[in-house]
Amino acid sequence: MTGDDDRPSFLDREKKSFAELDRERREGSRESRGRGAPQRAKQATDQILQNADALFSKNASAELADAVFEARGTPGLADACRAYQAAAGPPTRVRLIGCFLDAGESEIELAGLEGARAARAAGSLEVTPGLRSRLRMLAEGPDDAVADAAEELLEDL
């Protein structure tokens, strides 16, 4: 290398003394965070707490889903479905939707149809032959509200 090189060397940069570094640490950063910093911090904290709550509620809803699966074919299915719906809302998985549709109570069947409609809108509903046949049976059933909801869902599929 020649002496007439214009590129700066690592020795040419300005270095801060230890006293300057210590003073900056004591006084804090001179960069302004802006007026909205406390609000952004609160929003970030709220989002983190919601994510943490969602993690724990998924565990609870998984346990309730297992309870619904275990109650299938028993008289306690309707109660298990009600407990799941109260904690996690309408079901969106095909197997759970099937359990809700098999509960035999119109309120729970409507919740299952609502969950199927939501899953269909989200694109996560896997339409199986069993689900189609169950929807056809509900569409021909005696409860008008359930029959109408099942017919609408069948038309969308």
One Martini backbone bead per residue (centre of mass of N, CA, C, O) as a GRO file, in nm:
protein
  157
    1MET     BB    1   0.098   0.036   0.019
    2THR     BB    2   0.036   0.358  -0.008
    3GLY     BB    3   0.033   0.689   0.119
    4ASP     BB    4  -0.205   0.790  -0.110
    5ASP     BB    5  -0.450   0.680   0.042
    6ASP     BB    6  -0.801   0.772   0.085
    7ARG     BB    7  -0.866   0.571   0.281
    8PRO     BB    8  -0.985   0.496   0.575
    9SER     BB    9  -0.878   0.413   0.878
   10PHE     BB   10  -0.917   0.276   1.190
   11LEU     BB   11  -0.733   0.513   1.313
   12ASP     BB   12  -0.907   0.772   1.197
   13ARG     BB   13  -1.121   0.746   1.384
   14GLU     BB   14  -1.343   0.844   1.615
   15LYS     BB   15  -1.285   0.825   1.957
   16LYS     BB   16  -1.404   0.750   2.259
   17SER     BB   17  -1.381   0.801   2.566
   18PHE     BB   18  -1.442   0.670   2.869
   19ALA     BB   19  -1.576   0.924   2.982
   20GLU     BB   20  -1.785   0.956   2.755
   21LEU     BB   21  -1.919   0.680   2.786
   22ASP     BB   22  -2.003   0.714   3.084
   23ARG     BB   23  -2.179   0.967   3.047
   24GLU     BB   24  -2.384   0.838   2.851
   25ARG     BB   25  -2.482   0.622   3.046
   26ARG     BB   26  -2.582   0.813   3.272
   27GLU     BB   27  -2.768   1.004   3.078
   28GLY     BB   28  -2.824   0.864   2.837
   29SER     BB   29  -2.983   0.882   2.566
   30ARG     BB   30  -3.020   1.142   2.320
   31GLU     BB   31  -3.244   1.003   2.197
   32SER     BB   32  -3.553   1.047   2.083
   33ARG     BB   33  -3.868   0.880   2.117
   34GLY     BB   34  -4.100   1.053   2.149
   35ARG     BB   35  -4.439   1.092   2.216
   36GLY     BB   36  -4.534   0.773   2.152
   37ALA     BB   37  -4.372   0.577   2.336
   38PRO     BB   38  -4.566   0.497   2.570
   39GLN     BB   39  -4.786   0.387   2.383
   40ARG     BB   40  -4.614   0.171   2.239
   41ALA     BB   41  -4.538   0.019   2.495
   42LYS     BB   42  -4.827  -0.055   2.579
   43GLN     BB   43  -4.900  -0.210   2.321
   44ALA     BB   44  -4.676  -0.419   2.344
   45THR     BB   45  -4.760  -0.530   2.617
   46ASP     BB   46  -5.046  -0.617   2.538
   47GLN     BB   47  -4.960  -0.814   2.313
   48ILE     BB   48  -4.793  -1.002   2.490
   49LEU     BB   49  -5.025  -1.080   2.683
   50GLN     BB   50  -5.210  -1.199   2.466
   51ASN     BB   51  -5.014  -1.420   2.373
   52ALA     BB   52  -4.996  -1.560   2.648
   53ASP     BB   53  -5.297  -1.620   2.679
   54ALA     BB   54  -5.319  -1.792   2.421
   55LEU     BB   55  -5.136  -2.019   2.509
   56PHE     BB   56  -5.310  -2.104   2.760
   57SER     BB   57  -5.588  -2.139   2.611
   58LYS     BB   58  -5.500  -2.369   2.426
   59ASN     BB   59  -5.468  -2.574   2.649
   60ALA     BB   60  -5.760  -2.561   2.748
   61SER     BB   61  -5.897  -2.626   2.473
   62ALA     BB   62  -5.762  -2.903   2.439
   63GLU     BB   63  -5.892  -3.031   2.687
   64LEU     BB   64  -6.186  -2.981   2.596
   65ALA     BB   65  -6.165  -3.138   2.333
   66ASP     BB   66  -6.104  -3.409   2.467
   67ALA     BB   67  -6.373  -3.417   2.623
   68VAL     BB   68  -6.551  -3.426   2.372
   69PHE     BB   69  -6.436  -3.688   2.251
   70GLU     BB   70  -6.504  -3.865   2.505
   71ALA     BB   71  -6.828  -3.786   2.495
   72ARG     BB   72  -6.884  -3.937   2.257
   73GLY     BB   73  -7.190  -4.113   2.283
   74THR     BB   74  -7.286  -3.952   2.527
   75PRO     BB   75  -7.479  -3.760   2.745
   76GLY     BB   76  -7.221  -3.545   2.787
   77LEU     BB   77  -7.179  -3.389   2.516
   78ALA     BB   78  -7.333  -3.122   2.555
   79ASP     BB   79  -7.167  -3.023   2.799
   80ALA     BB   80  -6.889  -3.028   2.659
   81CYS     BB   81  -6.966  -2.828   2.436
   82ARG     BB   82  -7.038  -2.590   2.618
   83ALA     BB   83  -6.761  -2.565   2.752
   84TYR     BB   84  -6.604  -2.511   2.495
   85GLN     BB   85  -6.763  -2.263   2.396
   86ALA     BB   86  -6.711  -2.083   2.647
   87ALA     BB   87  -6.388  -2.090   2.612
   88ALA     BB   88  -6.344  -2.104   2.261
   89GLY     BB   89  -6.587  -2.133   2.103
   90PRO     BB   90  -6.633  -2.218   1.807
   91PRO     BB   91  -6.566  -2.464   1.606
   92THR     BB   92  -6.291  -2.545   1.345
   93ARG     BB   93  -6.274  -2.843   1.357
   94VAL     BB   94  -6.398  -3.117   1.215
   95ARG     BB   95  -6.424  -3.303   1.461
   96LEU     BB   96  -6.571  -3.095   1.641
   97ILE     BB   97  -6.804  -3.034   1.456
   98GLY     BB   98  -6.916  -3.320   1.461
   99CYS     BB   99  -6.981  -3.322   1.762
  100PHE     BB  100  -7.179  -3.085   1.757
  101LEU     BB  101  -7.375  -3.221   1.543
  102ASP     BB  102  -7.423  -3.479   1.754
  103ALA     BB  103  -7.567  -3.360   2.019
  104GLY     BB  104  -7.900  -3.283   1.968
  105GLU     BB  105  -7.881  -2.969   1.997
  106SER     BB  106  -7.952  -2.677   1.848
  107GLU     BB  107  -7.748  -2.485   1.981
  108ILE     BB  108  -7.498  -2.664   1.917
  109GLU     BB  109  -7.538  -2.701   1.615
  110LEU     BB  110  -7.517  -2.397   1.550
  111ALA     BB  111  -7.227  -2.370   1.651
  112GLY     BB  112  -7.109  -2.572   1.449
  113LEU     BB  113  -7.200  -2.415   1.194
  114GLU     BB  114  -7.050  -2.157   1.261
  115GLY     BB  115  -6.767  -2.286   1.264
  116ALA     BB  116  -6.779  -2.389   0.972
  117ARG     BB  117  -6.813  -2.113   0.842
  118ALA     BB  118  -6.548  -1.990   0.954
  119ALA     BB  119  -6.358  -2.205   0.833
  120ARG     BB  120  -6.440  -2.155   0.540
  121ALA     BB  121  -6.355  -1.853   0.531
  122ALA     BB  122  -6.048  -1.933   0.616
  123GLY     BB  123  -5.977  -2.220   0.462
  124SER     BB  124  -5.985  -2.479   0.696
  125LEU     BB  125  -6.202  -2.658   0.568
  126GLU     BB  126  -6.252  -3.003   0.565
  127VAL     BB  127  -6.429  -3.177   0.334
  128THR     BB  128  -6.623  -3.445   0.413
  129PRO     BB  129  -6.842  -3.694   0.368
  130GLY     BB  130  -6.948  -3.688   0.662
  131LEU     BB  131  -7.019  -3.389   0.669
  132ARG     BB  132  -7.217  -3.383   0.435
  133SER     BB  133  -7.419  -3.591   0.549
  134ARG     BB  134  -7.479  -3.436   0.811
  135LEU     BB  135  -7.589  -3.182   0.670
  136ARG     BB  136  -7.823  -3.323   0.525
  137MET     BB  137  -7.966  -3.422   0.780
  138LEU     BB  138  -8.006  -3.137   0.902
  139ALA     BB  139  -8.168  -3.017   0.655
  140GLU     BB  140  -8.406  -3.249   0.724
  141GLY     BB  141  -8.484  -3.151   0.984
  142PRO     BB  142  -8.707  -3.012   1.230
  143ASP     BB  143  -8.516  -2.772   1.262
  144ASP     BB  144  -8.515  -2.475   1.102
  145ALA     BB  145  -8.250  -2.333   1.181
  146VAL     BB  146  -8.065  -2.573   1.122
  147ALA     BB  147  -8.157  -2.630   0.832
  148ASP     BB  148  -8.083  -2.355   0.711
  149ALA     BB  149  -7.780  -2.356   0.790
  150ALA     BB  150  -7.711  -2.621   0.640
  151GLU     BB  151  -7.797  -2.530   0.357
  152GLU     BB  152  -7.605  -2.289   0.332
  153LEU     BB  153  -7.345  -2.455   0.365
  154LEU     BB  154  -7.390  -2.648   0.127
  155GLU     BB  155  -7.389  -2.423  -0.091
  156ASP     BB  156  -7.087  -2.331  -0.027
  157LEU     BB  157  -6.959  -2.618  -0.101
   0.00000   0.00000   0.00000
